[in-house]
Amino acid sequence: LAAHPDGYAHSGVVNGASWIYHELGDRRAARALLAREVRTSRSPHYYLSDLADLAEAEGDATAALRYFERAYD
């Protein structure tokens, strides 16, 4: 990620890594990666939606709705 701080390669790696973490059951790592991208991305709504999906999968509908609301805003 450091080698490609912006652009399609960066977002592709983030998306792939977050799904790998999710499939491995490491939601904590996925959440940390996505939260970092929300703070640094020019398009954080993509990552906020992914965080909402994680929250929903964990049964936290309130957090999921907050993430979706932030993504929409």
MARBA-3410 file (N, C-alpha, C, O; in Angstrom, 1 decimal):
73
0.8,-1.2,0.0,0.0,0.0,0.0,0.9,1.2,0.0,0.5,2.2,-0.6 ~ 2.0,1.2,0.7,2.8,2.4,0.7,3.4,2.7,-0.6,3.7,3.8,-1.0 ~ 3.6,1.7,-1.4,4.2,1.8,-2.8,3.2,2.5,-3.7,3.6,3.1,-4.7 ~ 2.0,2.3,-3.5,0.9,2.9,-4.3,-0.1,3.7,-3.4,-1.2,3.2,-3.2 ~ 0.3,4.9,-2.9,-0.5,5.6,-2.0,-1.9,6.0,-2.6,-2.8,6.3,-1.8
-2.0,6.1,-3.9,-3.2,6.6,-4.5,-3.5,5.7,-5.7,-2.7,4.9,-6.1 ~ -4.7,5.9,-6.2,-5.0,5.2,-7.5,-5.7,3.9,-7.4,-6.0,3.4,-6.3 ~ -5.9,3.3,-8.6,-6.6,2.1,-8.7,-5.9,0.9,-8.0,-6.6,0.0,-7.4 ~ -4.6,0.9,-8.2,-3.8,-0.2,-7.5,-4.0,-0.2,-6.0,-4.2,-1.3,-5.4 ~ -4.0,0.9,-5.4,-4.1,1.0,-4.0,-5.5,0.5,-3.6,-5.7,-0.3,-2.7
-6.6,1.1,-4.2,-7.9,0.7,-3.8,-8.2,-0.8,-4.1,-8.9,-1.5,-3.3 ~ -7.6,-1.3,-5.1,-7.7,-2.8,-5.4,-7.1,-3.6,-4.3,-7.7,-4.6,-3.9 ~ -5.9,-3.2,-3.9,-5.2,-4.0,-2.8,-6.1,-3.9,-1.5,-6.2,-4.9,-0.8 ~ -6.6,-2.7,-1.2,-7.4,-2.5,0.0,-8.6,-3.4,-0.1,-8.9,-4.1,0.9 ~ -9.3,-3.4,-1.2,-10.5,-4.2,-1.3,-10.2,-5.7,-1.2,-10.9,-6.4,-0.5
-9.2,-6.1,-1.9,-8.8,-7.5,-1.8,-8.4,-7.9,-0.4,-8.8,-9.0,0.0 ~ -7.6,-7.1,0.2,-7.1,-7.5,1.5,-8.2,-7.5,2.5,-8.3,-8.4,3.4 ~ -9.2,-6.6,2.4,-10.3,-6.6,3.4,-11.1,-7.8,3.2,-11.6,-8.4,4.2 ~ -11.3,-8.3,2.0,-12.1,-9.5,1.8,-11.3,-10.7,2.3,-11.9,-11.7,2.8 ~ -10.1,-10.7,2.1,-9.2,-11.9,2.6,-9.3,-11.9,4.1,-9.5,-13.0,4.7
-9.1,-10.8,4.7,-9.3,-10.8,6.2,-10.6,-11.3,6.6,-10.7,-12.1,7.6 ~ -11.7,-10.8,5.9,-13.0,-11.2,6.3,-13.2,-12.8,6.1,-13.7,-13.4,7.0 ~ -12.7,-13.3,5.0,-12.8,-14.7,4.7,-12.0,-15.6,5.8,-12.4,-16.7,6.1 ~ -10.9,-15.0,6.2,-10.1,-15.7,7.2,-10.7,-15.5,8.6,-10.2,-16.2,9.6 ~ -11.7,-14.7,8.7,-12.4,-14.5,10.1,-11.7,-13.5,10.9,-11.9,-13.4,12.1
-10.8,-12.7,10.3,-10.0,-11.7,11.0,-10.7,-10.3,10.7,-10.2,-9.4,10.1 ~ -11.9,-10.2,11.3,-12.7,-8.9,11.1,-12.0,-7.8,11.8,-12.1,-6.6,11.3 ~ -11.2,-8.0,12.8,-10.5,-6.9,13.5,-9.5,-6.3,12.5,-9.4,-5.1,12.4 ~ -8.7,-7.1,11.8,-7.8,-6.6,10.8,-8.5,-5.9,9.7,-8.0,-4.8,9.2 ~ -9.6,-6.5,9.2,-10.3,-5.8,8.1,-10.8,-4.5,8.6,-10.7,-3.5,7.8
-11.4,-4.4,9.8,-11.9,-3.2,10.3,-10.8,-2.1,10.4,-11.0,-0.9,10.1 ~ -9.6,-2.5,10.9,-8.5,-1.6,11.1,-8.1,-1.0,9.7,-7.8,0.2,9.6 ~ -8.0,-1.9,8.8,-7.5,-1.5,7.4,-8.6,-0.5,6.8,-8.2,0.5,6.3 ~ -9.8,-0.9,6.9,-10.9,0.0,6.3,-11.0,1.3,7.1,-11.1,2.4,6.4 ~ -10.8,1.3,8.4,-10.9,2.6,9.1,-9.8,3.5,8.8,-9.9,4.7,8.7
-8.6,2.9,8.6,-7.4,3.7,8.1,-7.7,4.4,6.8,-7.4,5.5,6.5 ~ -8.3,3.6,5.9,-8.6,4.1,4.5,-9.7,5.2,4.6,-9.6,6.1,3.8 ~ -10.6,5.1,5.5,-11.6,6.1,5.6,-11.0,7.5,6.0,-11.4,8.5,5.5 ~ -10.0,7.4,6.8,-9.3,8.7,7.2,-8.4,9.3,6.1,-8.2,10.5,6.1 ~ -7.9,8.4,5.2,-7.0,8.9,4.2,-7.5,9.0,2.8,-6.8,9.6,1.9
-8.6,8.3,2.5,-9.1,8.2,1.1,-9.8,9.5,0.6,-10.4,10.2,1.4 ~ -9.7,9.7,-0.7,-10.5,10.8,-1.3,-11.9,10.3,-1.5,-12.8,11.1,-1.8 ~ -12.1,9.0,-1.4,-13.5,8.5,-1.6,-13.8,7.5,-0.5,-13.9,6.3,-0.7 ~ -13.9,8.0,0.7,-14.1,7.2,1.9,-15.5,6.4,1.9,-15.6,5.5,2.7 ~ -16.4,6.9,1.1,-17.7,6.2,1.1,-17.7,4.7,0.8,-18.5,3.9,1.3
-16.7,4.4,-0.1,-16.6,3.0,-0.4,-16.2,2.2,0.8,-16.8,1.1,1.1 ~ -15.3,2.7,1.6,-14.8,1.9,2.8,-15.8,2.0,3.9,-15.9,1.1,4.7 ~ -16.5,3.1,4.0,-17.6,3.2,5.0,-18.7,2.1,4.8,-19.2,1.5,5.7 ~ -19.0,1.9,3.5,-20.0,0.9,3.2,-19.4,-0.5,3.5,-20.2,-1.4,4.0 ~ -18.1,-0.8,3.3,-17.5,-2.0,3.7,-17.6,-2.2,5.3,-17.8,-3.3,5.8
-17.3,-1.1,6.0,-17.4,-1.2,7.4,-18.8,-1.5,7.9,-19.0,-2.2,8.9 ~ -19.8,-0.9,7.2,-21.2,-1.2,7.5,-21.5,-2.6,7.3,-22.2,-3.2,8.1 ~ -21.0,-3.2,6.2,-21.2,-4.6,6.0,-20.6,-5.5,7.1,-21.2,-6.5,7.5 ~ -19.4,-5.1,7.5,-18.8,-5.9,8.7,-19.7,-5.7,9.9,-19.9,-6.7,10.6 ~ -20.1,-4.5,10.2,-21.0,-4.3,11.4,-22.3,-5.2,11.3,-22.7,-5.8,12.3
-22.8,-5.2,10.1,-24.1,-5.9,9.9,-23.8,-7.4,10.1,-24.6,-8.1,10.7 ~ -22.7,-7.9,9.6,-22.4,-9.3,9.7,-22.1,-9.7,11.2,-22.3,-10.9,11.6 ~ -21.7,-8.7,12.0,-21.5,-9.0,13.4,-22.8,-8.8,14.2,-22.8,-8.9,15.5 ~ -23.9,-8.4,13.6,-25.2,-8.2,14.3,-25.4,-6.9,14.9,-26.3,-6.7,15.7 ~ -24.5,-5.9,14.5,-24.6,-4.6,15.0,-25.3,-3.6,14.0,-24.7,-2.9,13.3
-26.6,-3.7,14.0,-27.4,-3.0,13.0,-27.3,-1.5,13.2,-27.2,-0.7,12.2 ~ -27.2,-1.0,14.4,-27.0,0.4,14.7,-25.7,1.0,14.1,-25.8,2.0,13.5 ~ -24.6,0.3,14.4,-23.3,0.7,13.8,-23.4,0.6,12.3,-22.9,1.5,11.6 ~ -24.0,-0.4,11.7,-24.1,-0.5,10.3,-24.8,0.7,9.7,-24.4,1.2,8.7 ~ -25.9,1.0,10.3,-26.7,2.2,9.8,-25.9,3.5,9.9,-26.0,4.3,9.0
-25.2,3.6,10.9,-24.3,4.8,11.1,-23.3,4.9,10.0,-23.0,6.0,9.4 ~ -22.6,3.8,9.7,-21.6,3.8,8.6,-22.3,4.1,7.3,-21.8,4.8,6.5 ~ -23.4,3.5,7.0,-24.1,3.7,5.8,-24.6,5.2,5.7,-24.5,5.8,4.6 ~ -25.0,5.8,6.8,-25.4,7.2,6.8,-24.1,8.1,6.5,-24.3,9.0,5.7 ~ -23.0,7.8,7.1,-21.8,8.5,6.8,-21.4,8.4,5.3,-21.0,9.3,4.7
-21.5,7.2,4.8,-21.1,6.9,3.4,-22.1,7.7,2.5,-21.6,8.3,1.5 ~ -23.3,7.8,2.8,-24.3,8.5,2.0,-24.0,10.0,2.0,-24.0,10.7,1.0 ~ -23.7,10.5,3.3,-23.4,11.9,3.4,-22.1,12.3,2.7,-21.7,13.5,2.7
END
